[in-house]
């Protein structure tokens, strides 16, 4: 038994190794648009954010409007590459088979992209139909806002305080903590960086793991620990 009423997983960078692919596509597009940025910096600064919000953040920084066509161009290129290249994070099927109780996915990715990626890597059956996209709630309700996590809890009729979230991004951890949920940080995807674990801890993750095989034991231990809230 997990000890929690609901386990909520982010998707990109937690279940599927997609953040590194997004960082490669987006860094190339931004560099071509006159904003040079490395793949590593993309991962460190913007992992977990929607492409639209990344562009808005950069526009504020440089005070120069970026082409609206970059939004559609990135979506098309990224979907193409994900369909060819995305893989499951190592250890995810093992972890899912050993964590009991209800589970769901809460992601900033679109519903169609989630369906494509999860189907490709064989993970959809572990979660369907409880796969939630924050974009379906509204463009202004994506992480780091807590809306998608609160929506998931309401779908299951459980208290946020009895939920455990697995997240790889600072924005996701902030969203989960604002929702009143406990958080395990994850740094085992290809886009990880040297200060990743520290940043997740600073954002509010109670513990951080780099191997998905460790997740069942960590969740069981956290269920016994009353020190979070």
Secondary structure, 3 states (H helix, E strand, C coil): CCCCCEEEECCECCCECCHHHHHHHHHHHHHHCCCCCCHHHHHHHHCCCCHHHHHHHHHHHHCCCCCCHHHHHHHHHHHHHHHHHCCECCCHHHHHHHCCCCEEEEECCCHHHHHHHHHHHCCHHHHCCCEEEHHHCCHHHCCCCCHHHHHHHHHHCCCHHHEEEEECCHHHHHHHHHCCCEEEEECCCCCCCCCHHHHHHHHCCCEEECCHHHHHHHHHHHHHCCCCC
